[in-house]
Amino acid sequence: MAPSPSLPDDHAARICTIFEHSFQFIGLLSPEGVLLEASPSALRQARVSVEAVIGKPFWQTPWWAHSEEEQGRLKSAIIQAGNGEFVRFETTHPASDGTLDPIDFSLTPIRDDSGRVVYVLSEGRKINSLKAALVKAAENEQRFRELAAMLPEIVYEMDAAGRFTFVNQEGFELFGYSQADFEAGANALDMIVPEDRQRAIANIARALSGQGVYHSEYTCLRKDGTTFPGLFYSTVKYHDEQPVGVLGIIIDNSHQKALERTLREWETRYRIATEAGLTGVWDHDFQTGEMVIDANLKNLLGFEEDEITRWDAWKRLVHPEDVPRFMEHSRAYVKGLVDRFEVQGRVLDKHDRVRWVLVRGIAERDASGWVRRMIGSATDITRLRQVEIELEKARDDLEARVKSRTRELSEANKTLRTVVREKIKTARALKQREAELESKTAKLEDLNTALRFLLKKLDREKTEVEAKMMADLRDLVYPYLKKLIAKSREREILALATILDNHLKSIVSPFCRHLTSPTINLTPAELNVAHMVKAGNSTRQIANTLNVTYKTIETHRVNIRKKLGLTRKGSNLRTCLMAMEKPLTGIREV
């Protein structure tokens, strides 16, 4: 390649060296885009000679003939480079096999001492391997994202500052954040409760410094303020052998924590239940003879944790009298003769005190049915046995008392039968008397009925007699008495006639009978005065009629009020007398 005449010899030599030995595609252009020189590698790639391309506009050469669009981009880039700008873009050149190679293409302006652009250096680098690597990386990243999306755990990537650069869908759902929140720079520390943040910062720093913190547990904070326990498994992300971030997964440990709480609760229940029930658990390995007894059972028997570790030591604790029974039940269960192993017996504690225990167990058998081990429980029933013994004694005492009481009741029953027989006789006599009384009662009722009939008959006859008497007085006596009173001229005869009239009325009047009753007991004079007061006569009129003094009538009035209970009362004497009987209507005046 001949150097340009305008270039110094040393510059030309350098350019020739670069062109001859460069594996890149290099060309030298004028500021207007005319190709002045081309490297051998570029000529070989296009399969053209130097004479075929030198002196032509660069966009008309074979490297750009495949695409008018790329020719337009080149023209624009040459103008920019001619103006002194560095231009770089990705394009394509035809390959020898007819395909298009991806090219990293650039234009660099070359200036003279005055700063004027005198040349434009074009460079093209094939980036097939880089493109393939990028495609491979994109495929790998896609597989990673698809795999991360399928995982039930949170997969995350964050930089050294703690900002998330990737979180799978599970992370969005579990923390309650959106893709926009993470793209806005959500920080991992904001998703950990404040109490754990300093520890998290320290662990991230240790990991990035190469100390290796691969497992941590924090309380995670959701967007809505709720929390959950999280297990963080992480590894350091490197770039150019320098730590630039952390990759890892987060496991929601809520279920594990709940299981742990449940296990602790069950362990607490088991401990309380066994302690309250005076029960311990044992495990006997038939092959090795080893026997595991829990602390509760050893404590019941007064032994320490490291004592009684084999079957032989346990067997020596069984009361000698109860060893045959224990062994008999054990052999029967091992041979399958009984469905369960359960036996009561006595054992000796560490201080040789007798304790009653209820031993139960279940076997673990191999494929042939042979017992490999037995696991069971032993419950201290000493107090229960004492109560049973006391109950047996009380039962015997009760049976003796029942027999004695039965004899007493038998005697009392005999006496009661005698009394009952006498009561029956008495009841029969009473029934007979009742029958007699009922008969007499019926007779008396008949007599009462006849008596009531007679009384009614007498009342009717009395009424008829009174009516006849009143009629006789009205028809036979009163006419003549009225004539006597009317024709009488003497005062004394008139008074006597008036008295006679009053007495005749009194004879047939209930008023008179009431005043002469023993409860009132008026004298004849008082009775006569009472009739005249009732008739409306004043004290003076009564005195004149009876031809007595005024004071005498006043005395009679006082006595009448006293006998009627009207003393010191404001009641009118005439009103009270009139209330005792309505005026006689049966006597008609003529």
Secondary structure, DSSP 8 states (H G I E B T S, - for coil): ----TTS-HHHHHHHHHHHHH-SSEEEEE-TT-BEEEE-HHHHHHHT--HHHHTTSBGGGSTTTTT-HHHHHHHHHHHHHHHTT--EEEEEEEE-TTSSEEEEEEEEEEEE-TTS-EEEEEEEEEE-HHHHHHHHHHHHHHHHHHHHHHH-SSEEEEEETTSBEEEE-HHHHHHHT--HHHHHTT-BGGGGB-HHHHHHHHHHHHHHHTTS---EEEEEEE-TTS-EEEEEEEEEEEEETTEEEEEEEEEEE-HHHHHHHHHHHHHHHHHHHHHHHTTEEEEEEETTT-BEEE-HHHHHHHT--TTS--BHHHHHTTB-TTTHHHHHHHHHHHHTTSSS-EEEEEEEE-TT--EEEEEEEEEEEE-TTS-EEEEEEEEEE-HHHHHHHHHHHHHHHHHHHHHHHHHHHHHHHHHHHHHHHHHHHHHHHHHHHHHHHHHHHHHHHHHHHHHHHHHHHHHHHHHHHHHHHHHHHIIIIIHHHHHHHHHH--SHHHHHHHHHHHHHHHHHT-HHHHHHTSTTT---HHHHHHHHHHHTT--HHHHHHHHT--HHHHHHHHHHHHHHTT-TT----HHHHHHHHS----S----
